[in-house]
Amino acid sequence: MELAVIKTGGKQYVVSKGDTIFIEKFEGESKVGDSVTFDEVLMVDDGSAATLGNPTVKGAKVKGTVERVARAAKIDVMKYKAKSRYHKRRGHRQHYLKVKIDAIS
């Protein structure tokens, strides 16, 4: 089983062919069906030997396809101070991409 460790959005993901991952949205415009290439590959394992990068593996790429562009569930952020009648409530919804991994090379 071939797998790789990629870095995107400040996080690391262990992926293999056919996996679906949820990542933070890129700065540019992304839409369903777009192809995505991850160049920051930290490790590649082909089943018999693992290749570790220093910090990345040269020439390694992981390709995927965007399946969904959406926003996550709302997170309530609450600030409260006891006995002073102070409270603030704010919500946040993070944008994300659902990506299916097509190939590891």
BAFI-3210 file (N, C-alpha, C; in Angstrom, 3 decimals, decimal comma, padded with zeros to 6 digits):
// residues 105
n [1|2|3|4|5|6|7|8|9|10|11|12|13|14|15|16|17|18|19|20|21|22|23|24|25|26|27|28|29|30|31|32|33|34|35|36|37|38|39|40|41|42|43|44|45|46|47|48|49|50|51|52|53|54|55|56|57|58|59|60|61|62|63|64|65|66|67|68|69|70|71|72|73|74|75|76|77|78|79|80|81|82|83|84|85|86|87|88|89|90|91|92|93|94|95|96|97|98|99|100|101|102|103|104|105]
n.u [000,840|000,658|001,593|001,613|002,916|001,665|001,900|-000,161|-001,827|-000,733|-000,938|-000,418|-001,010|-001,721|-001,905|-003,340|-003,825|-007,051|-008,113|-010,095|-009,835|-010,245|-009,404|-008,002|-009,265|-007,772|-006,029|-006,670|-009,281|-011,316|-013,021|-015,500|-014,258|-011,815|-008,297|-005,809|-002,510|-000,180|002,815|004,478|005,633|006,304|007,017|007,265|005,959|006,275|005,453|007,459|009,786|010,585|010,744|012,188|011,923|014,012|013,659|011,513|010,500|012,274|010,958|008,660|005,133|001,696|-001,421|-004,744|-008,386|-010,819|-013,714|-015,681|-016,609|-016,986|-018,391|-017,581|-019,317|-020,915|-019,004|-019,324|-018,109|-017,474|-017,238|-016,904|-017,291|-017,474|-019,769|-019,658|-021,333|-020,575|-020,508|-019,796|-020,705|-019,871|-019,730|-018,224|-017,400|-015,514|-013,970|-013,603|-012,069|-013,029|-011,138|-010,268|-007,828|-005,906|-003,478|-000,157|003,041]
n.v [-001,178|002,093|005,130|008,560|011,464|014,607|018,209|020,893|023,965|024,450|022,085|018,507|015,605|012,153|010,295|008,116|006,522|007,132|008,040|010,405|013,704|016,471|019,720|022,990|025,837|027,068|030,140|031,123|030,959|028,158|025,405|022,804|019,834|020,790|020,192|019,408|019,896|018,744|019,858|019,866|017,283|015,233|012,619|009,493|006,298|003,273|000,737|-001,141|000,280|003,261|006,742|009,482|012,983|015,956|018,990|018,144|015,639|015,401|016,009|014,548|014,286|014,777|014,178|015,396|015,704|018,218|017,727|018,977|022,263|024,057|025,200|024,664|023,387|025,692|027,323|028,290|031,080|032,164|034,723|035,458|037,045|036,612|038,028|040,651|041,393|040,998|039,708|038,199|037,061|035,204|033,863|031,409|030,137|027,877|027,818|025,110|022,511|019,549|016,932|014,428|011,975|011,221|010,298|009,271|010,316]
n.w [000,000|-000,958|000,492|001,675|003,358|003,582|003,595|004,249|004,626|007,144|008,489|008,794|006,809|006,512|003,682|001,201|-002,003|-003,232|-000,840|001,060|002,060|004,331|003,981|004,734|003,005|-000,004|-000,937|-003,509|-006,053|-005,882|-007,288|-007,665|-009,062|-009,882|-010,259|-007,849|-006,737|-004,493|-003,387|-001,201|000,087|002,684|003,317|001,613|001,118|-000,415|000,164|000,336|000,818|002,584|001,953|003,296|003,616|003,566|004,195|002,610|000,199|-002,720|-005,923|-005,483|-005,662|-004,859|-006,178|-006,493|-006,535|-006,293|-004,479|-003,064|-002,024|000,789|003,947|007,343|010,288|012,554|015,035|018,309|019,973|023,115|025,473|028,870|031,968|035,343|037,674|036,723|034,744|032,096|028,928|025,805|022,621|019,841|016,543|014,315|011,122|009,433|006,251|003,956|001,931|000,307|-000,634|-002,939|-003,124|-005,906|-007,094|-006,195|-006,673]
ca.u [000,000|001,452|001,069|002,482|002,591|001,707|001,709|-000,934|-002,598|-000,125|-001,208|000,115|-002,008|-001,268|-002,856|-003,054|-004,666|-008,458|-008,544|-010,744|-009,395|-010,819|-008,300|-008,384|-009,400|-006,635|-006,291|-007,288|-010,621|-011,381|-014,367|-015,621|-013,679|-010,447|-007,233|-004,944|-001,222|000,518|004,248|005,161|005,505|007,313|007,428|006,598|006,173|005,712|005,125|008,687|010,788|010,087|011,656|011,954|012,449|014,811|012,405|010,548|011,036|012,447|010,292|007,435|003,905|000,428|-002,448|-006,102|-009,481|-011,734|-015,059|-016,651|-016,148|-018,061|-018,023|-017,811|-020,369|-020,626|-018,378|-019,667|-017,028|-018,148|-016,412|-017,754|-016,630|-018,457|-020,087|-019,439|-022,329|-019,871|-020,460|-019,791|-020,920|-019,482|-019,675|-017,221|-017,518|-014,273|-014,068|-012,781|-012,157|-013,027|-010,266|-010,034|-006,458|-005,912|-002,197|001,055|004,188]
ca.v [000,000|003,307|006,265|009,734|012,492|015,906|019,370|021,967|024,735|024,379|020,772|017,363|014,574|010,881|009,992|007,074|006,669|006,874|008,670|011,707|014,518|017,805|020,644|024,392|026,381|027,823|031,557|031,370|030,449|026,716|024,917|021,354|019,277|021,282|019,307|020,021|019,235|019,040|019,746|019,665|015,885|015,016|011,217|008,602|004,879|002,490|-000,599|-001,879|001,220|004,604|007,828|010,648|014,220|016,790|018,659|017,523|014,674|016,082|015,406|013,841|015,070|014,091|014,839|015,138|016,400|018,856|017,172|019,871|023,515|024,353|025,757|023,718|023,749|026,910|027,210|029,436|031,603|032,872|035,359|035,708|037,371|036,481|039,129|041,972|041,536|041,067|038,515|038,420|035,820|035,349|032,590|031,294|028,972|027,736|027,328|023,939|021,783|018,092|016,537|012,987|011,741|010,436|009,652|009,631|010,062]
ca.w [000,000|-001,092|001,240|001,748|004,341|002,922|004,459|003,636|005,589|008,460|009,077|008,057|006,558|005,957|002,615|000,226|-003,187|-002,975|000,406|001,015|003,199|004,472|004,209|004,718|001,660|-000,535|-001,155|-004,808|-006,298|-006,107|-007,542|-007,751|-010,278|-010,075|-009,799|-006,846|-006,609|-003,249|-003,619|000,077|000,493|003,718|003,306|000,667|001,418|-001,510|000,638|000,634|001,337|002,869|001,633|004,146|003,053|004,450|004,863|001,699|-000,768|-003,999|-007,068|-005,108|-005,746|-004,622|-006,976|-006,034|-007,185|-005,348|-004,551|-002,434|-001,430|001,729|005,241|008,432|011,230|013,304|016,346|019,151|020,798|024,202|026,494|030,019|033,230|036,410|038,596|036,145|033,663|030,814|028,092|024,362|021,895|018,450|015,842|013,255|010,234|008,671|004,874|003,731|000,675|000,389|-001,739|-003,113|-003,591|-007,141|-007,396|-005,465|-007,565]
c.u [000,886|000,789|002,097|002,006|002,764|001,469|000,956|-001,738|-002,042|-000,348|-000,601|-000,945|-001,323|-002,322|-002,382|-004,034|-006,103|-008,992|-009,238|-010,331|-010,116|-009,691|-008,822|-008,359|-008,158|-007,029|-007,027|-008,679|-010,552|-012,819|-014,344|-015,086|-012,269|-009,445|-006,300|-003,660|-000,558|002,006|005,028|004,879|006,648|007,841|006,625|006,962|005,495|005,373|006,346|009,765|010,164|011,166|011,269|012,593|013,240|014,686|011,370|011,262|011,087|011,755|009,007|006,247|002,713|-000,638|-003,827|-007,106|-010,408|-013,132|-016,110|-015,952|-017,270|-017,512|-018,411|-018,952|-019,938|-020,044|-018,746|-018,476|-017,683|-017,122|-017,340|-016,899|-017,692|-018,579|-019,851|-020,389|-021,681|-019,982|-020,539|-019,952|-020,630|-019,415|-018,632|-017,499|-016,290|-014,559|-013,159|-013,006|-012,176|-012,285|-010,109|-008,652|-006,497|-004,616|-001,104|002,227|005,444]
c.v [001,243|004,432|007,366|010,640|013,829|017,004|020,431|022,667|024,687|023,061|019,679|016,281|013,329|010,459|008,802|007,249|006,277|007,495|010,002|012,477|015,867|018,747|022,072|024,923|027,183|029,277|031,822|030,787|028,961|026,328|023,410|020,874|019,758|020,255|020,092|019,214|019,701|018,786|019,485|018,256|015,588|013,578|010,458|007,173|004,076|001,062|-001,417|-000,979|002,588|005,626|009,032|011,866|014,996|018,241|018,016|016,553|015,364|015,301|014,673|014,789|014,179|014,878|014,426|015,969|016,964|018,282|018,122|021,109|023,968|025,027|024,756|024,210|024,956|026,585|028,462|029,805|032,485|033,432|035,728|036,015|037,390|037,774|040,521|042,271|041,691|039,716|038,940|037,068|036,084|033,962|032,615|030,034|028,945|027,209|026,111|023,365|020,279|017,596|015,030|012,819|010,783|009,658|010,172|009,308|010,725]
c.w [000,000|-000,309|001,309|002,873|003,639|003,952|003,674|004,720|006,996|009,172|008,198|007,966|006,013|004,946|001,800|-000,922|-002,841|-001,692|000,130|002,261|003,162|004,853|004,216|003,290|001,267|-000,742|-002,458|-004,901|-006,598|-006,350|-007,724|-009,096|-010,565|-009,580|-008,883|-006,780|-005,320|-003,469|-002,339|000,590|001,451|003,747|002,264|001,034|000,323|-001,101|000,999|001,231|001,526|002,532|002,470|003,513|004,073|003,997|003,949|000,767|-002,126|-005,111|-006,734|-005,149|-005,449|-005,353|-006,479|-006,806|-006,116|-005,559|-003,988|-001,887|-000,511|002,980|006,326|009,324|012,058|014,677|017,124|020,015|021,846|025,170|027,646|031,230|034,315|037,215|038,011|034,986|032,296|030,123|026,626|023,695|020,431|017,817|014,741|012,445|009,335|007,265|004,714|002,334|000,984|-000,852|-001,757|-003,728|-004,781|-007,360|-006,489|-006,376|-007,027]
res [m|e|l|a|v|i|k|t|g|g|k|q|y|v|v|s|k|g|d|t|i|f|i|e|k|f|e|g|e|s|k|v|g|d|s|v|t|f|d|e|v|l|m|v|d|d|g|s|a|a|t|l|g|n|p|t|v|k|g|a|k|v|k|g|t|v|e|r|v|a|r|a|a|k|i|d|v|m|k|y|k|a|k|s|r|y|h|k|r|r|g|h|r|q|h|y|l|k|v|k|i|d|a|i|s]
***
